Amino acid sequence: MQTKKMLFTAIAFMAFYFTVNAQNNQEPKPFVIHTMYINRTGATLKMNVDSLLEIFKKTAMDANPYFTSSKIVAHMWGHDSREVLMIFELKSMNDLQAAFEKEFSLFREYVKTHKDFGDQWLSLFLNPEHHSDEIYGVVAE
């Protein structure tokens, strides 16, 4: 009886060990989060910021083949309403450089034919007092 308990415990422990190890070997889903603060001046207060952000998402994020998903989140309540988060999930960490280059390329192509958009975008985000690019990995969903 004691031998059966020990054998069962050893098998259960090994199964748990291999399950945990298998989970650890998976590459985490990489998310990149750009945090930017909108320049709030007299000119930018009159802009439809949501529309500009939607255009950017459609042209530079949704069209990017290296992203599996993307969101732009604007601050609603809290310490600073100027904060905007641009969040995208990469297919792989190996795609990081190519994803940034493609995003910039798509943005540049759009601005070539939509100069007003480019000017408004620059006035919103040129010389921001805060900007960061962070990479996160999904731990639980």
Protein Blocks (a to p, Z undefined) as FASTA:
>chain_A
ZZmmmmmmmmmmmmmmmmmmmmmmpccdddddddddddddfklmmpcfklmmmmmmmmmm
mmpmkbcbdcddddfbdjblkbccdddddfbfklmmmmmmmmmmmmmmmmmmmmmlmmmm
mmmmgoiabdcddddddfbZZ
